[in-house]
Amino acid sequence: MNGYDSQIIDHLKDRKFKSILDVGCGDGDLIRAIQEEFPRVSVAGCDISDKCKYCDITKKLPYNANSYDIVCTAAVLIYFSDEMAERILRKIKRVARKEVFFVEMHNDKETSIDYSIRDYEKILSELKFKNIQCEPLKCGWPGANNCKDCGYLISAKV
Ligand SMILES: C[S@@+](CC[C@H](N)C(=O)[O-])C[C@H]1O[C@@H](n2cnc3c(N)ncnc32)[C@H](O)[C@@H]1O
């Protein structure tokens, strides 16, 4: 599990949901951890790599509207421009029935990666998300377990 996966599991413990989709899931560690913790929940993941179901988040997502209670993405939006991140959030919103959340990092003291975190509260408000919440990540990139204030777990209702 990534450092932030356990924080995501804790975040989900407060929610009622029957299905969850992880967009840009990589090798699927997070969805496996969610399935283990919530065995009755239907989990799915997609990624542009060949490790799981194919999707390209810059294009239309291969899912029906409102098809998952929660849609999440972790450490993916940071790679895209502000404009594309906003377009991706719009696509994610289409697929989500209740909530979206995503993990984004802006600083990692261990690897010296230093990205600027964008103003997600503003972007999500403009996209008409509700109940926008940002909580600091307890730890950031995999392996950076001592990293404090690395980024945020951002959630919003659709
Ligand atoms: C830093 S990894 C994060 C993986 C995983 N979410 C995690 O937290 O470990 C970024 C992921 O974004 C995926 N990705 C990059 N561009 C993408 C695109 N256009 N569509 C879908 N996935 C993409 C990559 O293949 C990679 O798995």
PDBQT file of the ligand as one rigid body, heavy atoms in Angstrom, charges set to zero:
ROOT
HETATM    1  C1  LIG A 201       1.940   8.377  -9.839  1.00  0.00    +0.000 C 
HETATM    2  S1  LIG A 201       0.971   7.128 -10.645  1.00  0.00    +0.000 S 
HETATM    3  C2  LIG A 201      -0.312   6.903  -9.416  1.00  0.00    +0.000 C 
HETATM    4  C3  LIG A 201      -0.871   5.528  -9.482  1.00  0.00    +0.000 C 
HETATM    5  C4  LIG A 201      -1.860   5.196  -8.361  1.00  0.00    +0.000 C 
HETATM    6  N1  LIG A 201      -3.053   6.017  -8.458  1.00  0.00    +0.000 N 
HETATM    7  C5  LIG A 201      -1.221   5.356  -7.013  1.00  0.00    +0.000 C 
HETATM    8  O1  LIG A 201      -1.667   6.189  -6.217  1.00  0.00    +0.000 OA
HETATM    9  O2  LIG A 201      -0.267   4.610  -6.738  1.00  0.00    +0.000 OA
HETATM   10  C6  LIG A 201       0.106   7.981 -11.949  1.00  0.00    +0.000 C 
HETATM   11  C7  LIG A 201      -0.800   7.057 -12.761  1.00  0.00    +0.000 C 
HETATM   12  O3  LIG A 201      -1.523   7.846 -13.708  1.00  0.00    +0.000 OA
HETATM   13  C8  LIG A 201      -1.690   7.060 -14.887  1.00  0.00    +0.000 C 
HETATM   14  N2  LIG A 201      -2.013   7.939 -16.006  1.00  0.00    +0.000 N 
HETATM   15  C9  LIG A 201      -1.230   8.916 -16.542  1.00  0.00    +0.000 A 
HETATM   16  N3  LIG A 201      -1.855   9.491 -17.590  1.00  0.00    +0.000 NA
HETATM   17  C10 LIG A 201      -3.065   8.877 -17.705  1.00  0.00    +0.000 A 
HETATM   18  C11 LIG A 201      -4.159   9.015 -18.612  1.00  0.00    +0.000 A 
HETATM   19  N4  LIG A 201      -4.139   9.916 -19.608  1.00  0.00    +0.000 N 
HETATM   20  N5  LIG A 201      -5.234   8.215 -18.442  1.00  0.00    +0.000 NA
HETATM   21  C12 LIG A 201      -5.270   7.302 -17.438  1.00  0.00    +0.000 A 
HETATM   22  N6  LIG A 201      -4.253   7.110 -16.553  1.00  0.00    +0.000 NA
HETATM   23  C13 LIG A 201      -3.154   7.889 -16.699  1.00  0.00    +0.000 A 
HETATM   24  C14 LIG A 201      -0.323   6.385 -15.014  1.00  0.00    +0.000 C 
HETATM   25  O4  LIG A 201      -0.336   5.275 -15.897  1.00  0.00    +0.000 OA
HETATM   26  C15 LIG A 201      -0.031   6.014 -13.566  1.00  0.00    +0.000 C 
HETATM   27  O5  LIG A 201      -0.524   4.721 -13.245  1.00  0.00    +0.000 OA
ENDROOT
TORSDOF 0
